[in-house]
Every structure is written in C-alpha cells, then in structure tokens.
Amino acid sequence: MKYVSKLRTSLGGASLAIVLLLSVAGSASAAPAAAGQPTTPPKGLVSGPQAKPPVVPDAPATPKLGPTEADSRPLSLATETALPLTGNVAGVDLQTPRNYCSRGNMQPPIKNTTSVDKSVHIRVYNQGNYKDLYTTVSANSTMSASFYYTEGAYTAYLYVWNGSSYVYDEYKSGTNTCNVSVTRVYNTGGWVQLKIQNLGTAFAAQKSSELAPYPASGTYTGTHYDYPVAGGAAIYRWFSVGTSPYGIVSSTSGSYNMPYLFSGDQ
C-alpha cells in the first residue's frame, strides 16, 4: 500500500504536467527561433553513457512441493551459515540481483549448471515483510524471479528442493533505490539542455517530453528516452524551444517519483 500511495503522488505530478501544458498551449504554434538565433545546439542531440535495462521475462510460479528448511529455524542462522560464492547446494547459484525503477522490481537471477531441472524456493525480506516464489530452473540455464514493489534494503534467500524439503543454499543482499535527478543547465538562444543523472541503484528509463511549443515535431523536440547509468554519470539532452514560452516534463517510467517540470520564455 505504501507503493500505491506514492504512485498516487506521481499521478498528482502528471496532473501538474497537464496544467503546465495548458499554460503554454497557446504558444504551441509559435514560430521557430528568430533570425540570428542558433539553428543547431552547441553539441549533439544527446551525450553521456546509456545503460538500457535488460528485459528478462518473469519466471513462472509453480506449486509448493513441501516444507522449507528455514521455516523451523531463525533467520539469523541462515545468514551465519551462508557460503559467499557457490552456496550449500552444488550446481545451483543465486547471482547478484538486478534492481529496476519500474514498479520497484528486484530480480535475483538463479543459475542451474546441472543436467537436471531444479525446483527452488526464493524468499525476499524487505521492510519487515517477506515474499515467496516457488519455481523451476531448467537444466543448464539461468532464470530471473521478479519481486515487485521492493524498496530499500532487501535480502534474498534461495532454497533448493532435495526430494523431501527445500534446503537452504545461499543468500544475497542489496538495496533498490530509484533516484533520478534532472536539472536544466542551458536555457538561452532558443535551446534548453537537461542534465539527467541516476543517483540510485536501479535501472531507470527517463522519459523527457517537450509539451510546447513544438511537441513531437522533430529530432530536438517531442519525446525522448534516456537510460542513465546508476552511480551518477550524466546524460545531457537538448531541446529546441525557439523564443516562445515552452514546457518540458521529464519523468522516470514506471516509478512513483514526481516528474520534473521546466518552463520559460526566451
């Protein structure tokens, strides 16, 4: 419910974007930059590293086959007996989880290097609660399990079916933080430049749209997607806005974060 309430906040931001659009809509047909204004930006359309998030299908859930070993012992014991690399069960490994801004998704990949299918139980602890998934990893393959609405610190535990119960294998911990910063660093001569930075730990798709005066009309206008690298390496994107009032909105796709709104009159 926490995530849903934040999503509602984001929808409120979308409404704000509509208000901004209405405020500049009267200039949507404004003329291009006046004579003497630059016709191309100082640099290219966009610069900086991109990290497009991998799209991995969700692992299908399967019925629970029986009890899980950890059900009868403290969580701390599982942590203390974890092996850092190969885990307790040979041939089945929990790899470093991937974090996504979209719907707060956290995906822990599971690699099965054996010649037979393996039934597994994944349990993820996050914010005082836990989520379970039972699935099967095919022989000699890697699959990812999706745990949506996982925010902040988490720990994922892997258990492997041995014929009578799911036995503890290993665990991985991490943090899923969606934090994308967008600032306006150039705003003159008919051009606006946005600086986009991913300050969090999750893959992010940043959607930036010119609402006016030239929505969806060319290379330096309309809607564009960027994929800033987690850690803060900057992406710089140009928009052509001419000399009329303009509006630009930039939001993180699928997240609850408030959109960034930019307006002005050059």
N, C-alpha and C positions, 0 to 999 in steps of 0.2 A: 504494500500500500504506500510505503514511502516513495518508491519509484513512481507510482502512478500520480501521487500528489505533485511531484516535481515535474512530471510530464504535463500536468495541467498548467503549471507555471510557464512552461515552454510555449504552450498554446496561447497563453496570455501574451507572450512575446510576439507570436505570429500575428496576433490581433494588432499589436503596436506597429508591426510592419505594414499592415493594411492601412492604418491611419497615416503612416508616413507616405505610402503610395498615393493616397487620396490627396495629401497636401501638396504633392509635386505633380499630380496627374495633369494639371492644367498646362504644364510645360512639356508634356510628352512629345509634342510635335515641334519642339523648338529647333531652330536652325543649328547646323554644325558650328564649330568654333569659328569666330570671326577672322577676317583677314589679318595676317600677322601672327596668329596663334600657331603653335606647332601642330603638324598633321600626323606625326608619329611620336610615341613616347620616347624618352631618353634611352630606354633599354627595350628588350623584347617583351612580348606579352606576359611571360611569367619566367621566373628564375628561382633556383633553390631546389634542394633534394625532395623527391616524392617517394612515399612508401605506401603504395596501394595495398590495402589489407587483403590477405588471401581469403578466398571464399571456399569454405570447406563445408560439405553437407553434414547435417546433424546425424549422429549415429542413431539408428532405430532402437527404441526401448524394447526390451524383451522381458518376459515374466521372471519374477524372482524364483530361483531354483531351490533355495533353502536358507538356513541361517547364516549370518555373517559373524566371523570370529570376534570382531570388535564389539559386538553387541553386549558381551558379557565382561568386558574389561575397560578400565579407564582410558580416556583419550590420550592421557599423558604417556601411558605405557606404549601405545603405538608410536608416538613420537620418539621415545627413547630407544626403541628397538629398530628404528628405520635405518636402512643401509643407504648411503648417499648416492651410489651410482647404479648398480644393477638390481637392487632390491632383493627381497627374500625369495621370490619365485623366478627361476631361471627362464629366460626367453620372453618375458612379458615386462615391459618397462613403461613407466609413466614419464613422459617428457615435459619440458618446460611449457607451462600453459601460455596461450595467446590471449591477450586482452583486447576488447573491442568497445568503442564508444556506443555503437549501435545497440540499443536495448540492454546495455550493461552486460554484454555477453562475455563469458570467460570460457575458453576451450582448452582442456588438457588433452593433448594427443596421447594415445596409447599404442605402443609398438609391440607387435607379436612376431617374433623371429622364429617361432617353432613351425612345424609342418602340420599342425592341427589347429582348428578353431578353439578360441578360449572365451569362456563366459566370465564376465567381470562385473564387479560392483564398484561404482565410484561414488564417494560421499564427499561433498564440499561443505566446509564450515565457513560461515560468513555472517558477521554482525550478530553473533549469538544464536544463529539458527543453522540448520543444515538441510541440504538437498541430496537426494539419492537418484542414481540412474543405474539400471541393470541393462547390459547389452552384451553383444558377442563381437569379438575381434577376429576377423578371418585370418587364416594361416598366412604367414609371410606378408603382413600388411600393417598399415598404420591407420587408425581412425581417430576422429576427434569427437568428444562429447561436449555439447553446448549447455552451459549453465547461465541462463539469462538473469538479469537484474542482480548481478553480483558486483557490489560496490565496495571499494576499500580493500582492506587486508582479507585474505582468504587462505585456506589450506585445503588441498585436495588429497584424499586418500584412495588408494587403489587396492582392491581385494580380488583374488582370482579363485574361481571355483575348482575344487580338488576332487569332486565327486560326491562329497557329503556336506561341505560348507564352503563359504567364501573365506579364504585365508589371506591375512594381511601381507601385502607386497612392499609398498613404499608410499611416500607422500611428497608433495611439492607445495611450497608456499609462495605467495606473490601478492601484488596489490593492483587492483584495477581502478585507475583514476583517469577520468575523462576531463581534460583541461586544455582547451584550445584558446589561445589569445589572438585577437585580431585588432590591429591598430592602423590608423591612417597616417602614412609617413610622407605623402606628397599630395598637394591639393592646390594646383595652380596651372595656368596656361591651358585649361580645357582637359586636364588629366588628373586622375586620382590614383594613388598607389596604396594598396593594402599590404601590410606585413602580417603573415599568418605563421603562428608558432604553436607546436604541440608540446605543452609543458607537462603533460601527464604521462601515463604508462600504457595507454591503449591506442590501438589503431583508430584513426579518425578520417572521415570523409567530410571535408569542409565545402559547403555549397555557398557560393557568393553570386548574388544576382543584382543586376542594375535594374531598379524599378522604374527609373526615369532619368534623363529624357529619352534614352534610346534602348528600351527593353528589347532584348532578343533580336538585335538588328545587325550584328557583325562580330568580327573577331575580338574587338576590345570592349564589347558590350554584351548584354544578355546574361546567361547563367553559365558558370564555370565550376568545376570540381577540382579540389586540390587534396592531397594526401600528405600532410606534414609529418615528418619523422618524429617519433617520440623522443624527447630529450631537448627540444628547443631550437633545432636548426631551422632558420627562417625561409619561408617562401614569400616572394614579392610578386604581386599581381596588379596589372594596370587595367584601368577602365577609362574610356573616352566619355567625357560628360559635357563637352562644349562649354558655353558660357552661361547656360541656363540653370535654374535650380535642379538639383539631382538628388536621387535617393539610391542607396546601395544597402542591401542586407546580406549578412554572412552568418550562416548557422551550421552547427555540427549535425550531420544527418543521423537520425535515429536516437539522438541524445535528449536529455531533459534540460540541457544548458540553454540559457537565454540567448537569443540571437544578438549579433552586433549590428547596430543601425548607424549609417552615416548619411548626412545630408549637407547641402551647402548651395551656394550661388556664386559662381565665378564670374 
